[in-house]
Structures are given as C-alpha cells and as structure tokens.
Amino acid sequence: SAPGPAELAPSPAGAASSEPAPDGAGGHPPGQSRHAQYGEHWGEGAARCFSLESDILDEDHAVRLMPVPDNFLCPISAAIMVDPVATVDGCVYERQYIERWFRERRQQGQRITSPVTGLELPSATLMPLVALQRAIEAYLAHRPELKREHMAGRSFEEAAQILQTDLFEKQTVHATTQDKLRRLKQANKALERALQEAEARISLLEGERPPPDATTQDK
C-alpha cells in the first residue's frame, strides 16, 4: 500500500524516509523541500480531480478517453511510474531508475547530474510523491489495459543512451544558438560604429559648410 503523509520527508537515494527537514537543515540545499512540495501539491490536485470525476462523471468512460498524462511517465524509462520521487531540482522519476542513474555515475567517478537537464545536482536526496502515486493508481484502476502497455518501459541501458543522445543534441543546439548570438552582437556593434562614424562625418560636413551669402538671404 502507498506510504502515509508522514513518510513524505526527503530521503537519500535508497534510504528510508524520515521526518521532514526544514529548508537548509541537515546540509541540504535551501529550497529543496519546496521543489518536492510543488510535486506533492500537483499530485494532490490530480488526486482531487479524479475524486471529482468519480462523483459527477461516468468515470470509466471519462478516464478511458483521457490520454496518459506526461507527468505520469518517468523520463528515463518512458513508463508509467509506480513509485514516483522528486530530485532536488523538482524533476520526477521512477525511484529504481533514478537511483540506478545516481549509482552508476558514482561508480564511474562522475558528477551526479540530472538525466533531463544534464546539470549537476547538489544532492542525491529524493522526495517520495505519495499523492502523485495515488493519482496514478486511481487512473490505472480505470485503465487496466495500460498496465500491460505502459508499465513495461525501455531498459535502463537503452534509456541512458537515449538521454545521453538527447542531451548531446540539446547542447549542440545551445552551442549553435550561442554562436549565432555572438555573431549578431558583433554585427550589432559594427553597425553601431558605422552609425557613429556616419554621424561624425555629417557633423563635420555641416561645420565646414560656408555661411549663406547675405545678398542671397535678402532675395
């Protein structure tokens, strides 16, 4: 059964949950709890949504028409999550996949990074998202066929390769965009210099222009 609200405290990967710690306590980065609370609040909202549907709608028909929410899928396995947890940057994963991601990076002597963004994470702390877990369970209760279709995700090795390729492509696009921005800035500076030089030449020409002839003015 799903853990109770008292088990929502952040816990290191693979460790049991403990009492909630305030922001910055226990050596954890400030704001870390807030990220997890965002996921928790989202899960509570989703759970309320399913509860409302059960009261006023033909829930079996309504839920069957509803596509699988992207938030229910682990970005590593691409499968519906069973034990969703949030990392310190607020991203949500299936526990066993993100724990293995952390473990393999440690074994390879690499920094702990986000599988989604590629950015380094200050901590491997994970936050269980019980309300999100319950929302997923409520959804699957009316979509039993998805347990076979979406519960068998891709292998960790395949997922890791896909994520690495995706991150490389994003970094390449980012580098290309940065290069284009750099060139645009250089072109903008060159244009500004050209305008300044043109204004200086105009001012110089106006200063060298002879004063109008008095007889011409009288006419």
N, C-alpha and C positions, 0 to 999 in steps of 0.2 A: 504494500500500500504506500501512497505518497507520504513523505515526511510532513510533520505538522509545522505550523508557523514558527515554533521555537527553534526549528532546525534550519532557519534561513540565514544564519551567520556565515560570513566568508570563511572558507577553509582552504588550506594549501592543497594543491593537486594531490588526490589520492588519500587525503586525511579526512577524519570525521569532522562534522560541523561542531562549532562551539557557540558560546554566547556572542551576540553581535558586539562588534568593537566600534567605538566612535571614529570619525574621520581622523586619520593621522595616528591612531593608537596602535600599539604593537608593532611599530615600524612600518605600517602600511601607508602608502601614499595618500595624502588628503584628497577627498573627492571620490575615493574608490568605492565607498559604500553607496554614494549617490548613483553611480553607474548601475550598480546592481538593483537599487531601488527603482530606477527607471524601468528595467526589465520586469521587476516584480509588479510595479503598477500597471504596466502594459498587460501582463498576464492576468491580473485581477480584472482589468477592463474586459479582456477577451472572455474570461470565465463568466462575468456578468452578462455579456452578450449572449452566450449560449444558454444561460439560465433564463433570460428574457424570451429567447426563441422557444424554449420548452414550454413556456406559459401561454404564449399567444399565437404560435405558428404551428403548422404541421411540420414539426421539426425534422422528421425523416425526409420529407420532400425538400424542405429548405436547405438542409445541410448537404443533401446529395447534389444540389445544384451549385453548391459553393466550392470553388476550386481550393486546392490545398494552399493555405496562406504561406507565403515565403518565409515568414517568421517561425513556422513550424519545422523548417528544414535546416539541418546542420550544413553550414557552408563547406565543411570538409567532406562529409560522407554523401551529401545531397539526399539524405534520407530523413524521414520524419523522426524527430528526436523523442527519446524515451526518458532520458534524464538530462534535461537542459540545464546548463550552467553558464554564467556570465564571467568573462575575464575582466580585468581591471579597466580595460578601455571600453567596456559596455557591449562588446560583441558576444553573441550567444552560440554555443556549440553543444553537441552531444558529449557528455563527460568523457567517455572512454577514448574518443578521438582526440580531444584537446589535451588530455593527459598524456596520451602517447606522443602527440606532437611535441609537448614540452620535454618528455623523457628522451626522445631521440635526439633533440637538439642538445640537451645536456651531454648525452653520451658522445656526441660528435664534437664537443667542446665549443659549440656555437652559442651565440646570444639567444635568449628567449624572445622570439618575435611573434607578432600577430599573424596568423595564417591569412587573414583577409587584407591587412594593410601593409604587412612587411615591416612595420615599425617595431622597435624594441619595446618590450613590456617591462615595467619596473618591478613586477611581482608576478608569480605564478598562482596567486590566490584565485580561487574560484568561488562563485556565489550560486548556490542552488536556487532555481526559479520554480518554486513549487506551484504557484498559481498558473504559470505558463504550462507546466506539466499537466495540471488538471484540465486546462483548456484543451490541450492536445488529446487527452484521454476522452473528454466529452465529445470532441469532434470525431475521433476514431470509433466511438461507440455507435455512431450512425453511419460510418463509412467502413464497415468491416473488410470490404474488398481492398482497401488501401493498405491494410496490414501486410498483405502479400505483395502488393505492387510497389509500395514506397518504403517499406521497412527494411528491405534488403538493399542497402546502399552500396556504393562502389568501395573497393578495397582501400585500405589506408595508403598503400603504395601508389595506387592509381590516383587517389585524391591528392596526395602530396605532390605528385608530378604535375597534375593539372594546376594546382595552386601556384607552384613554382613558375610554370609557364605563364600563367595569368599575371603574376607579379612582375615577371620579366617584361611582358608586353606593356604593362602599365608604366613601368619605369622607363621603357624605351619611348613611349608616347610622351611621358613627362619630360624626358630629356630633350626630345624634339621640340616640344612646346616651349621649353625654357630657351632653347637656341633661337627659335623664331622670335620670342620676346626680346632677347638680347639684340638681335639684328634690327628689330623695329625701334628699340631705344636708340641704337646707334644712328639709324636713318633719321629719327626724330631730332637728335642732337645736330646732325649735319644740316637738316632743314632749318633749324633754329639759327645756326651760324650763318647760313646763306641769307636768311631774312635780315639778320642783324647787319651783315655786310651791305646788303641792298639798301637798308635804311640809312646807313652811314654814307653811302655814295650819293643818295638823294639829298641828304643834308648838305654834303659837300658841294654838290652842283647848285643847290639853292643859294649857298653862301657865295659862290663865285658868279652868280648871275648879276649883270650890271643893273644899276637902278634905272627906272624908267625915265626917259627924256622929259624935261619939263614942258617943252612945246607940244610934245605928244599928249601929255596929260591935259593941256589947255584945250586941245582939239577934242 
